[in-house]
Amino acid sequence: MEAHKTRKIFDALDSFRIELPSWGFANTGTRFGKFIQPAAATTTEEKFSDAGQVHLLTGVCPTIALHVLWDCPEGVHSADAIKKFSDQYGILPGSINPNLFQGQEYKHGSFGNPDPAIRQRALQHTKDSIEIARRVHSRDISMWFADGSNYPGTANIRQRKEWFKELLKQSHGELSFGQRLLIEYKPFEPAFYHSDIGDWGMALALAAAAGPQAKVLVDTGHHYQAQNIEQIVAWLLSENMLGGFHFNDRRYADDDLTLGSIDPYQVFRIFHEIRFFEWETGRRADLAYMVDQSHNLKGKIEAMIQTVTVAQELFSKAALVDGGELTMAQNNCDLVGAESLLQDAFATDVRPVIQEWRDSKALPKSPMEAFRQSGYLERITNERAARNARNVSSYA
């Protein structure tokens, strides 16, 4: 590969960081149950340990996203334990995720619940989550809501929108300087008639109403089939309202499959829009790249390593698109020439250069092979198998 292209890839990899989800290391399942893995993390400390292994081998995952209900069982009082795990395993707390969907009280919604007492309970949980983020020095509070309805006429859609605006604005008022409120959207599931934040336009309107530290979070699985996600990304970048991503892949709906396993070209196109924006504006997009996927059958840590290495490859490919050449082709309406620039970059085998970059950072050239030879999986399997065996659950 030409020297200038190698430098582009090195520069891109030097700037790329992707956050791991704590829940991606634990046993997860579907509506029909879950298959237990003997090496799955059973505690928050074990999640930190597993995430630390991925970061140790890849060098690009310095933070772990935390779910308050699952990872901070004592609420704000869990902050000291989180900081202890962070120091012990060399990985920082990342985005803080409130849980406004699992409790029985949220059967009819959280911020959109008709009961004002439940809305206030949801608001207090959000405030507590912001306080946890403050205590562990985390910037982003990531908000996803399951709120919606299943049947026509059963919910006042306009009233619920106003409740969301009011409570998101109050939540925004709790933020410290530099913190951000990231508002996620999803077209359906678990609500199948209407979701209160069903698409990026709704999330954008609510973020704008909440305040200047609120941005939109794009989950790549939270769209209808064939929707042009990279166009959404381009629009949000243009409006300075894109805060970050939850990366995964899907075949049908929100399948939470491993990143790039179904449509790697789509992830490449998303990365390209970001890189092109940065080239045009001369400034780096301040985005949080986060993983949000469920490994029900794949080994938890191996799936994470696979995700990270694929993300590095696709990000590197996007860095190869020449912004000047692309702009010229677009302005001249050279359709084949413009598209070929993307196709050629995507077809480039960047793996040898990534291995060179890893070697320059004293990282293993093959993180997956290094993990398989490390003995870590065998050790945690022996330590956790009995606890996981007691955690078997079924659908009915």
C-alpha positions as a Markdown table, in Angstrom:
| # | Residue | x | y | z |
|---|---|---|---|---|
| 1 | Met | 0.0 | 0.0 | 0.0 |
| 2 | Glu | 1.2 | 3.5 | -0.8 |
| 3 | Ala | 2.8 | 5.4 | 2.1 |
| 4 | His | 0.3 | 8.2 | 2.2 |
| 5 | Lys | -2.6 | 5.7 | 2.5 |
| 6 | Thr | -0.8 | 3.9 | 5.3 |
| 7 | Arg | -0.4 | 7.2 | 7.1 |
| 8 | Lys | -4.1 | 7.8 | 6.7 |
| 9 | Ile | -4.9 | 4.5 | 8.3 |
| 10 | Phe | -2.5 | 5.0 | 11.1 |
| 11 | Asp | -3.9 | 8.5 | 11.8 |
| 12 | Ala | -7.5 | 7.1 | 11.8 |
| 13 | Leu | -6.6 | 4.2 | 14.1 |
| 14 | Asp | -4.8 | 6.6 | 16.5 |
| 15 | Ser | -8.1 | 8.6 | 16.9 |
| 16 | Phe | -10.5 | 5.7 | 17.0 |
| 17 | Arg | -12.0 | 4.5 | 20.3 |
| 18 | Ile | -15.0 | 2.3 | 20.9 |
| 19 | Glu | -16.9 | 1.7 | 24.1 |
| 20 | Leu | -17.8 | -1.7 | 25.3 |
| 21 | Pro | -21.2 | -2.5 | 27.0 |
| 22 | Ser | -21.1 | -4.1 | 30.4 |
| 23 | Trp | -24.2 | -6.2 | 29.5 |
| 24 | Gly | -22.4 | -7.6 | 26.5 |
| 25 | Phe | -20.3 | -9.7 | 28.9 |
| 26 | Ala | -23.3 | -11.1 | 30.9 |
| 27 | Asn | -25.9 | -13.8 | 30.1 |
| 28 | Thr | -28.6 | -12.3 | 27.9 |
| 29 | Gly | -31.4 | -13.8 | 26.0 |
| 30 | Thr | -34.5 | -13.4 | 23.9 |
| 31 | Arg | -38.2 | -13.2 | 24.8 |
| 32 | Phe | -38.1 | -17.0 | 24.8 |
| 33 | Gly | -35.4 | -17.5 | 27.3 |
| 34 | Lys | -31.6 | -17.5 | 27.3 |
| 35 | Phe | -28.7 | -19.9 | 26.9 |
| 36 | Ile | -26.3 | -19.8 | 29.8 |
| 37 | Gln | -22.5 | -19.5 | 29.1 |
| 38 | Pro | -20.3 | -20.8 | 31.9 |
| 39 | Ala | -17.7 | -18.0 | 31.4 |
| 40 | Ala | -20.3 | -15.1 | 31.3 |
| 41 | Ala | -19.8 | -12.3 | 33.8 |
| 42 | Thr | -22.0 | -12.6 | 36.9 |
| 43 | Thr | -20.9 | -9.3 | 38.7 |
| 44 | Thr | -20.0 | -5.8 | 37.8 |
| 45 | Glu | -16.4 | -6.5 | 38.8 |
| 46 | Glu | -16.3 | -9.5 | 36.4 |
| 47 | Lys | -17.6 | -7.2 | 33.6 |
| 48 | Phe | -14.8 | -4.7 | 34.2 |
| 49 | Ser | -12.3 | -7.6 | 34.2 |
| 50 | Asp | -13.6 | -8.9 | 30.8 |
| 51 | Ala | -13.7 | -5.5 | 29.3 |
| 52 | Gly | -10.2 | -4.9 | 30.5 |
| 53 | Gln | -9.0 | -8.0 | 28.6 |
| 54 | Val | -10.5 | -6.7 | 25.4 |
| 55 | His | -8.8 | -3.3 | 25.9 |
| 56 | Leu | -5.5 | -4.9 | 26.8 |
| 57 | Leu | -5.5 | -6.8 | 23.5 |
| 58 | Thr | -7.0 | -4.2 | 21.1 |
| 59 | Gly | -5.8 | -0.9 | 22.7 |
| 60 | Val | -8.9 | 1.0 | 21.6 |
| 61 | Cys | -11.6 | 0.2 | 24.3 |
| 62 | Pro | -10.7 | 2.4 | 27.3 |
| 63 | Thr | -14.3 | 2.7 | 28.6 |
| 64 | Ile | -17.2 | 0.5 | 29.6 |
| 65 | Ala | -20.9 | 1.5 | 29.4 |
| 66 | Leu | -22.8 | 0.8 | 32.6 |
| 67 | His | -26.5 | 0.1 | 33.2 |
| 68 | Val | -27.6 | 1.6 | 36.5 |
| 69 | Leu | -30.0 | -1.2 | 37.6 |
| 70 | Trp | -27.6 | -4.0 | 36.6 |
| 71 | Asp | -24.2 | -2.5 | 37.5 |
| 72 | Cys | -25.0 | 0.0 | 40.3 |
| 73 | Pro | -27.3 | -2.0 | 42.6 |
| 74 | Glu | -26.9 | 0.6 | 45.4 |
| 75 | Gly | -27.5 | 3.6 | 43.2 |
| 76 | Val | -25.3 | 6.6 | 43.8 |
| 77 | His | -23.6 | 4.6 | 46.6 |
| 78 | Ser | -22.2 | 2.2 | 44.0 |
| 79 | Ala | -19.9 | 4.9 | 42.7 |
| 80 | Asp | -17.0 | 4.1 | 45.0 |
| 81 | Ala | -17.1 | 0.4 | 44.0 |
| 82 | Ile | -17.2 | 1.5 | 40.3 |
| 83 | Lys | -14.1 | 3.6 | 40.8 |
| 84 | Lys | -12.3 | 0.8 | 42.6 |
| 85 | Phe | -13.0 | -1.7 | 39.7 |
| 86 | Ser | -11.9 | 1.0 | 37.2 |
| 87 | Asp | -8.5 | 1.4 | 39.0 |
| 88 | Gln | -8.1 | -2.4 | 39.4 |
| 89 | Tyr | -8.8 | -3.4 | 35.8 |
| 90 | Gly | -7.5 | -0.3 | 33.9 |
| 91 | Ile | -10.8 | 0.6 | 32.2 |
| 92 | Leu | -12.8 | 3.8 | 32.8 |
| 93 | Pro | -16.6 | 4.1 | 33.4 |
| 94 | Gly | -18.2 | 5.2 | 30.2 |
| 95 | Ser | -21.8 | 6.2 | 29.4 |
| 96 | Ile | -24.3 | 5.7 | 32.2 |
| 97 | Asn | -27.6 | 4.1 | 31.2 |
| 98 | Pro | -30.7 | 4.6 | 33.3 |
| 99 | Asn | -33.1 | 1.7 | 33.4 |
| 100 | Leu | -36.6 | 3.0 | 32.8 |
| 101 | Phe | -38.1 | -0.1 | 31.3 |
| 102 | Gln | -37.6 | -3.2 | 33.5 |
| 103 | Gly | -39.5 | -2.3 | 36.7 |
| 104 | Gln | -43.1 | -3.4 | 37.1 |
| 105 | Glu | -44.1 | 0.3 | 37.6 |
| 106 | Tyr | -43.1 | 1.0 | 34.0 |
| 107 | Lys | -45.8 | -1.3 | 32.5 |
| 108 | His | -47.5 | 1.8 | 31.0 |
| 109 | Gly | -44.4 | 3.9 | 30.5 |
| 110 | Ser | -41.9 | 6.0 | 32.4 |
| 111 | Phe | -41.6 | 9.6 | 31.3 |
| 112 | Gly | -44.8 | 9.0 | 29.3 |
| 113 | Asn | -46.7 | 7.3 | 32.1 |
| 114 | Pro | -50.2 | 8.7 | 32.9 |
| 115 | Asp | -49.5 | 8.4 | 36.6 |
| 116 | Pro | -47.6 | 11.5 | 37.8 |
| 117 | Ala | -46.0 | 9.6 | 40.7 |
| 118 | Ile | -44.4 | 7.1 | 38.3 |
| 119 | Arg | -43.2 | 9.9 | 36.1 |
| 120 | Gln | -41.5 | 11.5 | 39.1 |
| 121 | Arg | -40.0 | 8.2 | 40.1 |
| 122 | Ala | -38.5 | 7.9 | 36.6 |
| 123 | Leu | -37.2 | 11.4 | 36.8 |
| 124 | Gln | -35.6 | 10.7 | 40.1 |
| 125 | His | -33.9 | 7.6 | 38.7 |
| 126 | Thr | -32.6 | 9.7 | 35.9 |
| 127 | Lys | -31.3 | 12.4 | 38.3 |
| 128 | Asp | -29.6 | 9.6 | 40.3 |
| 129 | Ser | -28.0 | 8.3 | 37.2 |
| 130 | Ile | -26.7 | 11.7 | 36.4 |
| 131 | Glu | -25.2 | 11.9 | 39.9 |
| 132 | Ile | -23.6 | 8.5 | 39.4 |
| 133 | Ala | -22.1 | 9.8 | 36.2 |
| 134 | Arg | -20.8 | 12.9 | 38.0 |
| 135 | Arg | -19.2 | 10.9 | 40.8 |
| 136 | Val | -17.4 | 8.5 | 38.4 |
| 137 | His | -16.4 | 11.3 | 36.0 |
| 138 | Ser | -18.5 | 10.0 | 33.1 |
| 139 | Arg | -19.6 | 12.4 | 30.4 |
| 140 | Asp | -22.6 | 10.8 | 28.7 |
| 141 | Ile | -26.0 | 9.7 | 30.1 |
| 142 | Ser | -27.7 | 7.6 | 27.5 |
| 143 | Met | -31.5 | 7.6 | 27.5 |
| 144 | Trp | -33.5 | 4.9 | 25.9 |
| 145 | Phe | -37.2 | 4.5 | 26.6 |
| 146 | Ala | -39.5 | 1.6 | 26.0 |
| 147 | Asp | -42.5 | 3.9 | 26.3 |
| 148 | Gly | -45.3 | 3.6 | 23.9 |
| 149 | Ser | -48.6 | 1.8 | 23.3 |
| 150 | Asn | -49.8 | -1.4 | 21.7 |
| 151 | Tyr | -53.4 | -0.5 | 20.6 |
| 152 | Pro | -55.0 | 2.5 | 18.9 |
| 153 | Gly | -56.7 | 5.0 | 21.2 |
| 154 | Thr | -55.1 | 3.7 | 24.4 |
| 155 | Ala | -52.6 | 6.6 | 24.8 |
| 156 | Asn | -52.7 | 10.4 | 24.4 |
| 157 | Ile | -49.7 | 10.7 | 22.0 |
| 158 | Arg | -49.6 | 14.5 | 22.2 |
| 159 | Gln | -49.8 | 14.6 | 26.0 |
| 160 | Arg | -47.1 | 12.0 | 26.3 |
| 161 | Lys | -44.9 | 14.1 | 24.0 |
| 162 | Glu | -45.3 | 17.1 | 26.4 |
| 163 | Trp | -44.5 | 15.0 | 29.4 |
| 164 | Phe | -41.3 | 13.8 | 27.7 |
| 165 | Lys | -40.3 | 17.4 | 26.9 |
| 166 | Glu | -40.9 | 18.5 | 30.4 |
| 167 | Leu | -39.0 | 15.7 | 32.1 |
| 168 | Leu | -36.1 | 15.7 | 29.6 |
| 169 | Lys | -35.7 | 19.4 | 30.2 |
| 170 | Gln | -35.6 | 18.8 | 34.0 |
| 171 | Ser | -33.1 | 16.1 | 33.5 |
| 172 | His | -30.9 | 18.4 | 31.4 |
| 173 | Gly | -31.0 | 20.9 | 34.2 |
| 174 | Glu | -29.2 | 18.4 | 36.4 |
| 175 | Leu | -26.2 | 18.1 | 34.1 |
| 176 | Ser | -22.8 | 19.4 | 35.1 |
| 177 | Phe | -20.7 | 21.3 | 32.7 |
| 178 | Gly | -19.4 | 19.0 | 29.9 |
| 179 | Gln | -21.9 | 16.3 | 30.5 |
| 180 | Arg | -24.3 | 15.3 | 27.8 |
| 181 | Leu | -27.8 | 13.8 | 27.6 |
| 182 | Leu | -28.0 | 11.4 | 24.6 |
| 183 | Ile | -31.5 | 10.6 | 23.5 |
| 184 | Glu | -32.0 | 7.3 | 21.6 |
| 185 | Tyr | -35.0 | 6.4 | 19.4 |
| 186 | Lys | -36.6 | 3.1 | 18.2 |
| 187 | Pro | -39.5 | 2.6 | 15.8 |
| 188 | Phe | -41.0 | -0.3 | 17.6 |
| 189 | Glu | -40.5 | -3.0 | 20.3 |
| 190 | Pro | -41.6 | -3.4 | 23.0 |
| 191 | Ala | -44.4 | -1.0 | 22.0 |
| 192 | Phe | -46.0 | -2.1 | 18.7 |
| 193 | Tyr | -48.6 | 0.6 | 17.9 |
| 194 | His | -46.6 | 3.7 | 18.7 |
| 195 | Ser | -43.3 | 4.4 | 20.4 |
| 196 | Asp | -43.0 | 7.7 | 22.1 |
| 197 | Ile | -39.6 | 8.4 | 20.6 |
| 198 | Gly | -40.0 | 6.5 | 17.3 |
| 199 | Asp | -37.4 | 8.0 | 15.0 |
| 200 | Trp | -34.5 | 10.5 | 14.7 |
| 201 | Gly | -36.8 | 13.5 | 14.1 |
| 202 | Met | -38.6 | 12.9 | 17.3 |
| 203 | Ala | -35.3 | 12.5 | 19.2 |
| 204 | Leu | -34.0 | 15.6 | 17.5 |
| 205 | Ala | -37.0 | 17.7 | 18.5 |
| 206 | Leu | -36.9 | 16.4 | 22.1 |
| 207 | Ala | -33.1 | 17.0 | 22.4 |
| 208 | Ala | -33.5 | 20.6 | 21.1 |
| 209 | Ala | -36.3 | 21.2 | 23.7 |
| 210 | Ala | -34.2 | 19.6 | 26.5 |
| 211 | Gly | -31.2 | 22.0 | 26.1 |
| 212 | Pro | -27.8 | 22.6 | 24.5 |
| 213 | Gln | -26.2 | 19.6 | 26.2 |
| 214 | Ala | -28.6 | 17.1 | 24.7 |
| 215 | Lys | -27.8 | 15.2 | 21.5 |
| 216 | Val | -29.2 | 12.3 | 19.5 |
| 217 | Leu | -27.9 | 8.8 | 19.8 |
| 218 | Val | -28.2 | 6.5 | 16.8 |
| 219 | Asp | -28.5 | 2.8 | 17.3 |
| 220 | Thr | -27.9 | 1.1 | 14.0 |
| 221 | Gly | -30.5 | -1.6 | 14.8 |
| 222 | His | -33.3 | 0.9 | 15.5 |
| 223 | His | -34.6 | 1.6 | 12.0 |
| 224 | Tyr | -37.0 | 0.1 | 9.5 |
| 225 | Gln | -35.6 | -2.2 | 6.8 |
| 226 | Ala | -33.8 | -0.3 | 4.0 |
| 227 | Gln | -33.8 | 3.0 | 5.9 |
| 228 | Asn | -30.8 | 5.2 | 4.9 |
| 229 | Ile | -29.0 | 5.4 | 8.2 |
| 230 | Glu | -26.0 | 7.3 | 6.8 |
| 231 | Gln | -28.4 | 10.1 | 5.6 |
| 232 | Ile | -29.7 | 10.4 | 9.1 |
| 233 | Val | -26.1 | 10.6 | 10.3 |
| 234 | Ala | -25.3 | 13.3 | 7.7 |
| 235 | Trp | -28.3 | 15.4 | 8.7 |
| 236 | Leu | -27.6 | 15.2 | 12.4 |
| 237 | Leu | -23.9 | 16.1 | 11.8 |
| 238 | Ser | -25.1 | 19.1 | 9.8 |
| 239 | Glu | -27.3 | 20.2 | 12.7 |
| 240 | Asn | -24.6 | 19.6 | 15.3 |
| 241 | Met | -27.0 | 17.2 | 17.0 |
| 242 | Leu | -25.3 | 13.8 | 16.7 |
| 243 | Gly | -23.9 | 12.6 | 20.0 |
| 244 | Gly | -22.9 | 9.0 | 19.3 |
| 245 | Phe | -23.8 | 5.5 | 18.3 |
| 246 | His | -24.9 | 2.2 | 19.6 |
| 247 | Phe | -23.3 | -0.2 | 17.0 |
| 248 | Asn | -24.6 | -3.6 | 16.1 |
| 249 | Asp | -26.0 | -5.3 | 13.1 |
| 250 | Arg | -29.4 | -6.8 | 12.1 |
| 251 | Arg | -31.1 | -9.0 | 9.6 |
| 252 | Tyr | -34.7 | -8.2 | 10.4 |
| 253 | Ala | -35.2 | -5.7 | 13.2 |
| 254 | Asp | -33.3 | -4.9 | 16.4 |
| 255 | Asp | -31.4 | -8.2 | 16.2 |
| 256 | Asp | -28.4 | -6.9 | 18.1 |
| 257 | Leu | -26.0 | -9.0 | 16.0 |
| 258 | Thr | -22.3 | -8.6 | 15.9 |
| 259 | Leu | -21.2 | -5.4 | 14.1 |
| 260 | Gly | -20.6 | -5.9 | 10.4 |
| 261 | Ser | -21.8 | -9.5 | 10.4 |
| 262 | Ile | -24.7 | -8.8 | 8.0 |
| 263 | Asp | -24.0 | -5.5 | 6.2 |
| 264 | Pro | -20.5 | -4.2 | 6.7 |
| 265 | Tyr | -20.9 | -1.8 | 3.8 |
| 266 | Gln | -23.5 | 0.1 | 5.7 |
| 267 | Val | -21.2 | 0.6 | 8.7 |
| 268 | Phe | -18.5 | 1.7 | 6.2 |
| 269 | Arg | -20.9 | 4.2 | 4.7 |
| 270 | Ile | -21.7 | 5.6 | 8.1 |
| 271 | Phe | -18.0 | 6.0 | 9.0 |
| 272 | His | -17.5 | 7.6 | 5.6 |
| 273 | Glu | -20.2 | 10.3 | 6.2 |
| 274 | Ile | -18.4 | 11.1 | 9.5 |
| 275 | Arg | -15.0 | 11.3 | 7.9 |
| 276 | Phe | -16.3 | 13.3 | 5.0 |
| 277 | Phe | -17.9 | 15.8 | 7.4 |
| 278 | Glu | -14.6 | 16.1 | 9.2 |
| 279 | Trp | -12.7 | 16.7 | 6.0 |
| 280 | Glu | -15.1 | 19.4 | 4.8 |
| 281 | Thr | -15.3 | 21.2 | 8.1 |
| 282 | Gly | -11.7 | 20.7 | 9.3 |
| 283 | Arg | -12.9 | 19.7 | 12.7 |
| 284 | Arg | -13.3 | 16.4 | 14.4 |
| 285 | Ala | -16.9 | 15.2 | 15.1 |
| 286 | Asp | -17.3 | 14.8 | 18.9 |
| 287 | Leu | -19.0 | 11.4 | 18.8 |
| 288 | Ala | -19.2 | 8.5 | 21.3 |
| 289 | Tyr | -18.7 | 5.2 | 19.5 |
| 290 | Met | -20.4 | 2.5 | 21.6 |
| 291 | Val | -21.2 | -1.2 | 21.1 |
| 292 | Asp | -24.7 | -2.4 | 22.0 |
| 293 | Gln | -25.2 | -6.0 | 21.0 |
| 294 | Ser | -26.3 | -9.3 | 22.5 |
| 295 | His | -24.1 | -12.4 | 22.2 |
| 296 | Asn | -26.5 | -15.2 | 23.0 |
| 297 | Leu | -24.5 | -17.9 | 21.3 |
| 298 | Lys | -21.1 | -16.5 | 20.6 |
| 299 | Gly | -18.5 | -16.4 | 23.4 |
| 300 | Lys | -18.9 | -13.0 | 25.1 |
| 301 | Ile | -15.3 | -11.8 | 25.0 |
| 302 | Glu | -14.5 | -13.3 | 21.5 |
| 303 | Ala | -17.6 | -11.6 | 20.1 |
| 304 | Met | -16.4 | -8.3 | 21.5 |
| 305 | Ile | -12.9 | -8.7 | 20.1 |
| 306 | Gln | -14.4 | -9.6 | 16.8 |
| 307 | Thr | -16.6 | -6.5 | 16.9 |
| 308 | Val | -13.7 | -4.2 | 17.7 |
| 309 | Thr | -11.4 | -5.6 | 15.0 |
| 310 | Val | -14.2 | -5.3 | 12.4 |
| 311 | Ala | -14.9 | -1.7 | 13.5 |
| 312 | Gln | -11.2 | -0.9 | 13.1 |
| 313 | Glu | -11.2 | -2.3 | 9.6 |
| 314 | Leu | -14.3 | -0.4 | 8.5 |
| 315 | Phe | -13.1 | 2.8 | 10.0 |
| 316 | Ser | -9.7 | 2.4 | 8.3 |
| 317 | Lys | -11.4 | 1.7 | 4.9 |
| 318 | Ala | -13.5 | 4.9 | 5.3 |
| 319 | Ala | -10.3 | 6.9 | 5.9 |
| 320 | Leu | -9.0 | 5.9 | 2.4 |
| 321 | Val | -11.7 | 7.9 | 0.6 |
| 322 | Asp | -10.1 | 11.1 | -0.8 |
| 323 | Gly | -12.4 | 14.0 | 0.1 |
| 324 | Gly | -11.0 | 16.3 | -2.6 |
| 325 | Glu | -11.5 | 13.7 | -5.3 |
| 326 | Leu | -14.9 | 12.8 | -4.1 |
| 327 | Thr | -16.0 | 16.5 | -4.0 |
| 328 | Met | -14.8 | 17.0 | -7.6 |
| 329 | Ala | -16.6 | 13.9 | -8.8 |
| 330 | Gln | -19.8 | 15.0 | -7.0 |
| 331 | Asn | -19.6 | 18.6 | -8.4 |
| 332 | Asn | -19.1 | 17.2 | -11.9 |
| 333 | Cys | -21.9 | 14.7 | -11.5 |
| 334 | Asp | -19.5 | 11.9 | -12.2 |
| 335 | Leu | -21.7 | 9.2 | -10.7 |
| 336 | Val | -19.5 | 6.3 | -11.5 |
| 337 | Gly | -16.4 | 8.0 | -10.5 |
| 338 | Ala | -17.8 | 9.2 | -7.1 |
| 339 | Glu | -19.3 | 5.8 | -6.3 |
| 340 | Ser | -16.1 | 4.0 | -7.3 |
| 341 | Leu | -14.1 | 6.0 | -4.8 |
| 342 | Leu | -16.3 | 4.4 | -2.0 |
| 343 | Gln | -16.3 | 1.0 | -3.6 |
| 344 | Asp | -12.5 | 0.9 | -4.1 |
| 345 | Ala | -11.9 | 2.0 | -0.5 |
| 346 | Phe | -14.3 | -0.6 | 0.8 |
| 347 | Ala | -12.6 | -3.3 | -1.3 |
| 348 | Thr | -9.1 | -2.5 | 0.1 |
| 349 | Asp | -7.6 | -5.1 | 2.4 |
| 350 | Val | -6.5 | -2.9 | 5.3 |
| 351 | Arg | -5.7 | -5.8 | 7.6 |
| 352 | Pro | -1.9 | -5.8 | 7.0 |
| 353 | Val | -1.6 | -2.1 | 7.8 |
| 354 | Ile | -3.7 | -2.6 | 10.9 |
| 355 | Gln | -1.3 | -5.3 | 12.0 |
| 356 | Glu | 1.6 | -2.8 | 11.4 |
| 357 | Trp | -0.2 | -0.3 | 13.5 |
| 358 | Arg | -0.7 | -2.8 | 16.3 |
| 359 | Asp | 2.9 | -3.8 | 16.2 |
| 360 | Ser | 3.9 | -0.1 | 16.5 |
| 361 | Lys | 1.7 | 0.0 | 19.7 |
| 362 | Ala | 3.1 | -3.2 | 21.1 |
| 363 | Leu | -0.3 | -4.9 | 20.7 |
| 364 | Pro | -0.8 | -8.4 | 19.4 |
| 365 | Lys | -1.2 | -8.6 | 15.7 |
| 366 | Ser | -4.1 | -10.9 | 16.1 |
| 367 | Pro | -6.1 | -10.0 | 19.3 |
| 368 | Met | -8.4 | -13.0 | 18.8 |
| 369 | Glu | -5.5 | -15.5 | 18.7 |
| 370 | Ala | -3.8 | -13.8 | 21.6 |
| 371 | Phe | -6.9 | -14.1 | 23.6 |
| 372 | Arg | -7.3 | -17.8 | 22.8 |
| 373 | Gln | -3.8 | -18.5 | 23.8 |
| 374 | Ser | -3.9 | -16.4 | 27.0 |
| 375 | Gly | -5.7 | -18.9 | 29.2 |
| 376 | Tyr | -8.1 | -16.2 | 30.5 |
| 377 | Leu | -11.2 | -17.9 | 29.2 |
| 378 | Glu | -10.3 | -21.2 | 30.8 |
| 379 | Arg | -9.6 | -19.5 | 34.1 |
| 380 | Ile | -12.9 | -17.5 | 34.3 |
| 381 | Thr | -14.8 | -20.6 | 33.1 |
| 382 | Asn | -13.6 | -22.5 | 36.1 |
| 383 | Glu | -14.3 | -19.6 | 38.4 |
| 384 | Arg | -17.8 | -18.8 | 37.1 |
| 385 | Ala | -19.3 | -22.0 | 35.8 |
| 386 | Ala | -21.0 | -23.0 | 39.0 |
| 387 | Arg | -22.6 | -19.5 | 39.5 |
| 388 | Asn | -23.8 | -19.4 | 36.0 |
| 389 | Ala | -25.3 | -22.9 | 36.2 |
| 390 | Arg | -27.5 | -21.7 | 39.0 |
| 391 | Asn | -28.8 | -18.8 | 36.8 |
| 392 | Val | -30.7 | -20.9 | 34.3 |
| 393 | Ser | -34.1 | -19.4 | 33.3 |
| 394 | Ser | -36.8 | -20.3 | 30.9 |
| 395 | Tyr | -39.4 | -18.4 | 29.0 |
| 396 | Ala | -42.4 | -20.0 | 30.7 |
